[in-house]
Amino acid sequence: MRNWFEYAIVLVVRALVRLFPRWISLGIGDTLGWFFYLLYRRRRELAISNLRVAFPSRTERQCREILQSTFSHFGRHVVELLIFTAVNIDQTTNFIEIEGEEWVKQAMAQGKGVMYYTGHFGYWELLLMVHALRFKPMIVVARTLDNPLLERLMEKIRTRVGTRATPRHGAIRVLLKALMNNESVGMLIDQHTQSSSSVMVDFLNRPAATTSALAALALRTGAPVIPVFALPLPGGSYRLIYESPVEPPAKNDPDPVRTYTQRCTNVLEKYVRQYPNLWLWMHRRWRVDAGGVGIDPKTAVVSPNTVVRKDVCP
């Protein structure tokens, strides 16, 4: 019943956003985000605790203002996906700017496949659609939604432009084959990874267990790794930013996978710090300390031994 209830809400919202002009529909997204901010108290308090540790110099009020903006942003993100299912595909690119297109072309010309990565940041799902229209579709690693009805809807949205999603289990083999065929693959690297292959890297003042798949595949295939982010602009338009490929570690690096993963994470952290309201603070990103001991994010504090990088911490 819960699955059907959630699915019904999404269908109602989709029907509404199809009736109104886009600017009104985005306002509906703001309202939707505010509703969830009030409704999900546990997620709200988890996010606040994450913000406190990431930005120790910010006040409680500032953290809550960031979080309110975060919920509004993700409400608009949901609405944008639903709008995408209704509009002509060619119309999507009318409100998109692209920066760093030259990095994509240079990477594709190498013939080794291209690896793109981002986080639950900005308009990451819209990013997949626009990239497929402007360049070519990706194969992406995606967590299967708990609600099978919504999962089928998301699959329909992604495959509309040729994007294919593969679950985490068995993803390495699928991605490796794609890269060997000079295809593009995409990954999100900002979720806790509980496996023997994960690596610990520094992310927003805390050690974070992170997938090693991105670095391991890049090192094995020689495929360039390009960070990409979708940011909102005034007036309801968006900018896709392709950063220059992340520099691989030196050949004599004693731990190349961790070094590569840390470099990729550093780029993501730069964007999260610059636009904190665009990142998904509401999930349990940090679940273990540097020694592999579980932590409670609700009671997490900055340890006296925590190294805060002054060049990036506001």
C-alpha positions as CSV (number, residue, x, y, z in Angstrom):
1,M,0.0,0.0,0.0
2,R,2.8,2.4,0.8
3,N,4.4,1.8,-2.6
4,W,1.1,2.6,-4.4
5,F,0.6,5.6,-2.2
6,E,4.0,7.0,-3.0
7,Y,3.5,6.2,-6.7
8,A,0.1,7.9,-6.7
9,I,1.6,11.1,-5.2
10,V,4.2,11.2,-8.0
11,L,1.6,10.7,-10.6
12,V,-0.5,13.5,-9.2
13,V,2.5,15.9,-9.1
14,R,3.4,14.9,-12.7
15,A,-0.1,15.7,-13.8
16,L,0.1,19.1,-12.1
17,V,3.4,20.1,-13.6
18,R,2.2,19.2,-17.1
19,L,-0.7,21.7,-16.7
20,F,1.2,24.7,-15.7
21,P,4.1,26.8,-17.1
22,R,7.5,25.6,-16.1
23,W,8.1,28.5,-13.7
24,I,4.9,27.6,-11.8
25,S,5.9,23.9,-11.8
26,L,9.3,24.7,-10.2
27,G,7.4,26.6,-7.5
28,I,5.5,23.4,-6.9
29,G,8.8,21.7,-6.5
30,D,9.8,24.3,-3.8
31,T,6.6,23.6,-1.9
32,L,7.1,19.9,-2.2
33,G,10.6,20.3,-0.8
34,W,9.3,22.4,2.1
35,F,6.7,19.7,2.9
36,F,9.3,17.0,3.1
37,Y,11.5,19.3,5.3
38,L,8.7,19.4,7.8
39,L,7.7,15.8,7.5
40,Y,11.0,13.9,7.8
41,R,12.2,15.0,11.2
42,R,14.8,12.2,11.5
43,R,16.4,13.0,8.1
44,R,16.3,16.7,8.9
45,E,18.2,16.2,12.2
46,L,20.7,13.9,10.5
47,A,21.4,16.5,7.9
48,I,21.9,19.2,10.5
49,S,24.4,17.1,12.3
50,N,26.3,16.5,9.0
51,L,26.3,20.2,8.3
52,R,27.6,21.1,11.8
53,V,30.7,18.9,11.3
54,A,31.3,20.0,7.7
55,F,31.0,23.7,8.6
56,P,32.1,24.1,12.2
57,S,32.3,27.8,11.9
58,R,28.7,28.2,10.8
59,T,25.9,28.9,13.3
60,E,22.9,26.6,13.9
61,R,20.7,29.1,12.1
62,Q,23.0,29.1,9.1
63,C,23.0,25.3,8.9
64,R,19.2,25.2,9.0
65,E,18.9,27.8,6.3
66,I,21.2,25.7,4.1
67,L,19.1,22.7,4.8
68,Q,15.8,24.4,4.0
69,S,17.3,25.5,0.7
70,T,18.5,21.9,0.1
71,F,15.1,20.4,0.5
72,S,13.6,23.0,-1.9
73,H,16.3,22.2,-4.4
74,F,15.6,18.5,-4.4
75,G,11.9,19.3,-4.7
76,R,12.6,21.2,-7.9
77,H,14.9,18.3,-9.0
78,V,12.0,15.9,-8.8
79,V,9.7,18.2,-10.7
80,E,12.3,18.7,-13.4
81,L,12.5,15.0,-14.0
82,L,8.7,14.8,-14.2
83,I,8.7,17.8,-16.7
84,F,11.3,16.0,-18.7
85,T,8.8,13.1,-19.3
86,A,6.3,15.5,-20.9
87,V,8.3,17.9,-23.1
88,N,9.8,17.3,-26.5
89,I,13.3,16.0,-26.0
90,D,14.9,18.7,-28.2
91,Q,13.4,21.4,-26.0
92,T,15.4,20.2,-23.0
93,T,18.6,21.7,-24.4
94,N,17.1,25.2,-24.8
95,F,17.7,26.0,-21.2
96,I,21.0,24.3,-20.7
97,E,24.5,25.8,-21.0
98,I,27.6,23.6,-21.3
99,E,31.0,24.5,-20.0
100,G,34.1,22.4,-20.6
101,E,32.9,20.6,-23.7
102,E,36.5,20.5,-25.0
103,W,37.4,18.1,-22.2
104,V,34.7,15.7,-23.3
105,K,35.8,15.8,-26.9
106,Q,39.5,15.3,-26.1
107,A,38.6,12.3,-23.8
108,M,36.4,10.7,-26.3
109,A,39.1,11.0,-29.0
110,Q,41.5,8.8,-27.0
111,G,39.4,5.7,-27.8
112,K,39.6,4.2,-24.3
113,G,36.1,5.0,-23.2
114,V,35.4,7.8,-20.7
115,M,34.5,7.7,-17.0
116,Y,32.3,10.5,-15.6
117,Y,31.5,11.0,-12.0
118,T,29.5,13.3,-9.8
119,G,27.6,13.0,-6.5
120,H,24.1,13.5,-5.3
121,F,24.7,17.1,-6.1
122,G,22.8,19.7,-8.2
123,Y,20.7,18.1,-11.0
124,W,22.5,14.8,-11.4
125,E,19.6,13.0,-13.1
126,L,19.0,15.9,-15.5
127,L,22.8,15.8,-16.2
128,L,22.4,12.2,-17.5
129,M,19.7,13.2,-19.9
130,V,21.4,16.3,-21.3
131,H,24.8,14.5,-21.7
132,A,23.1,11.8,-23.7
133,L,21.5,14.4,-26.0
134,R,24.7,16.4,-26.5
135,F,27.2,13.6,-26.7
136,K,26.1,10.0,-26.2
137,P,24.3,8.0,-23.6
138,M,26.1,6.6,-20.6
139,I,25.9,3.4,-18.7
140,V,25.4,4.4,-15.1
141,V,25.6,2.6,-11.8
142,A,22.4,3.2,-9.8
143,R,20.9,1.9,-6.6
144,T,17.6,0.2,-7.2
145,L,14.8,2.1,-5.5
146,D,12.9,0.4,-2.7
147,N,9.6,1.2,-4.4
148,P,9.4,-1.0,-7.6
149,L,6.8,1.2,-9.1
150,L,9.0,4.3,-8.9
151,E,12.0,2.3,-10.0
152,R,10.1,1.4,-13.3
153,L,9.2,5.1,-13.7
154,M,12.9,6.1,-13.3
155,E,14.0,3.5,-15.8
156,K,11.5,4.9,-18.3
157,I,12.8,8.4,-17.8
158,R,16.5,7.4,-18.2
159,T,16.0,5.1,-21.2
160,R,14.1,7.8,-23.0
161,V,17.4,9.2,-24.2
162,G,19.3,5.8,-24.3
163,T,20.9,6.0,-20.8
164,R,21.2,2.5,-19.2
165,A,21.4,1.8,-15.5
166,T,23.1,-1.2,-14.0
167,P,22.8,-2.2,-10.3
168,R,25.9,-2.2,-8.1
169,H,26.1,-5.9,-7.9
170,G,28.0,-7.1,-10.9
171,A,28.6,-3.5,-12.1
172,I,32.3,-3.8,-12.5
173,R,32.1,-6.4,-15.3
174,V,29.4,-4.4,-17.1
175,L,31.5,-1.1,-16.9
176,L,34.7,-2.8,-17.9
177,K,33.1,-4.2,-21.0
178,A,31.6,-0.8,-21.8
179,L,35.0,0.9,-21.5
180,M,36.7,-1.7,-23.6
181,N,34.1,-0.9,-26.3
182,N,34.9,2.8,-26.0
183,E,31.7,3.7,-24.3
184,S,30.9,6.2,-21.6
185,V,30.1,5.2,-18.0
186,G,29.0,7.2,-15.0
187,M,29.2,6.8,-11.3
188,L,28.2,8.6,-8.1
189,I,31.0,8.5,-5.5
190,D,29.4,10.1,-2.5
191,Q,27.6,7.2,-0.8
192,H,28.9,5.0,2.0
193,T,30.3,1.8,0.5
194,Q,30.3,-1.2,2.8
195,S,32.5,-3.8,1.1
196,S,36.1,-5.0,1.3
197,S,36.9,-3.1,-1.9
198,S,36.0,0.3,-0.4
199,V,38.7,2.8,0.5
200,M,38.8,5.5,3.2
201,V,39.3,9.0,2.0
202,D,38.8,12.4,3.6
203,F,35.5,14.1,2.8
204,L,34.2,17.2,4.5
205,N,36.3,16.9,7.6
206,R,35.7,13.1,8.2
207,P,36.9,9.8,6.8
208,A,34.4,8.3,4.4
209,A,34.2,4.7,3.1
210,T,34.1,5.2,-0.7
211,T,33.9,3.0,-3.7
212,S,37.2,2.1,-5.3
213,A,35.6,1.1,-8.6
214,L,36.1,4.4,-10.3
215,A,39.8,4.5,-9.7
216,A,40.4,0.8,-10.2
217,L,38.7,0.8,-13.6
218,A,40.5,3.9,-14.7
219,L,43.8,2.5,-13.7
220,R,43.1,-0.7,-15.5
221,T,41.8,0.7,-18.7
222,G,43.5,4.1,-19.0
223,A,40.1,5.8,-19.4
224,P,40.1,9.5,-18.5
225,V,38.0,10.4,-15.5
226,I,36.0,13.6,-15.8
227,P,34.1,15.3,-13.0
228,V,30.8,16.8,-14.1
229,F,28.2,18.9,-12.3
230,A,24.8,20.4,-13.2
231,L,24.1,23.8,-11.5
232,P,21.0,25.9,-11.5
233,L,21.2,29.4,-13.0
234,P,18.9,32.4,-12.5
235,G,15.7,32.2,-14.6
236,G,15.3,28.5,-14.4
237,S,18.2,27.5,-16.7
238,Y,21.1,25.2,-15.9
239,R,24.8,24.9,-16.5
240,L,26.6,21.6,-17.1
241,I,30.3,21.9,-16.0
242,Y,32.8,19.4,-17.2
243,E,36.0,19.7,-15.3
244,S,39.4,18.7,-16.7
245,P,40.2,15.0,-16.2
246,V,41.5,14.1,-12.8
247,E,45.2,13.5,-12.9
248,P,46.1,9.8,-12.3
249,P,48.6,9.0,-9.6
250,A,52.3,8.4,-10.3
251,K,53.4,5.0,-11.4
252,N,55.4,4.6,-8.2
253,D,52.5,5.6,-5.9
254,P,52.2,3.0,-3.1
255,D,48.4,3.2,-3.0
256,P,47.2,4.4,-6.4
257,V,43.6,3.5,-5.9
258,R,43.2,5.5,-2.7
259,T,45.2,8.4,-4.2
260,Y,43.0,8.5,-7.3
261,T,39.8,8.2,-5.2
262,Q,40.9,11.0,-2.9
263,R,41.7,13.3,-5.9
264,C,38.2,12.6,-7.3
265,T,36.6,13.3,-4.0
266,N,38.5,16.5,-3.6
267,V,36.8,17.9,-6.7
268,L,33.4,16.9,-5.4
269,E,34.1,18.5,-2.0
270,K,35.1,21.7,-3.7
271,Y,31.6,22.0,-5.3
272,V,29.8,20.9,-2.1
273,R,31.6,23.6,-0.1
274,Q,30.9,26.3,-2.8
275,Y,27.2,25.3,-3.2
276,P,26.3,23.5,0.1
277,N,22.5,23.7,-0.6
278,L,22.9,21.5,-3.7
279,W,24.2,18.4,-1.9
280,L,22.2,15.6,-0.3
281,W,23.0,16.1,3.4
282,M,20.1,13.8,4.4
283,H,21.9,10.5,4.0
284,R,24.3,8.6,6.2
285,R,27.5,9.3,4.3
286,W,29.8,8.8,7.3
287,R,29.3,5.4,9.1
288,V,32.8,4.4,10.2
289,D,35.8,6.2,11.6
290,A,39.3,5.9,10.3
291,G,39.8,2.6,12.2
292,G,36.7,1.1,10.7
293,V,34.6,1.6,13.9
294,G,31.0,2.5,13.5
295,I,29.9,6.0,14.4
296,D,26.6,7.6,15.2
297,P,26.1,10.7,13.0
298,K,23.7,12.2,15.4
299,T,26.4,12.6,18.1
300,A,29.3,13.2,15.7
301,V,31.6,16.1,16.6
302,V,34.8,17.4,15.2
303,S,37.6,15.6,17.1
304,P,40.6,17.6,18.4
305,N,42.7,15.5,16.1
306,T,40.6,16.3,13.0
307,V,42.6,18.1,10.3
308,V,40.5,20.9,8.9
309,R,42.0,22.1,5.6
310,K,42.0,25.9,5.9
311,D,42.1,26.4,2.1
312,V,38.6,24.9,1.7
313,C,36.8,25.2,5.0
314,P,34.8,28.4,5.3
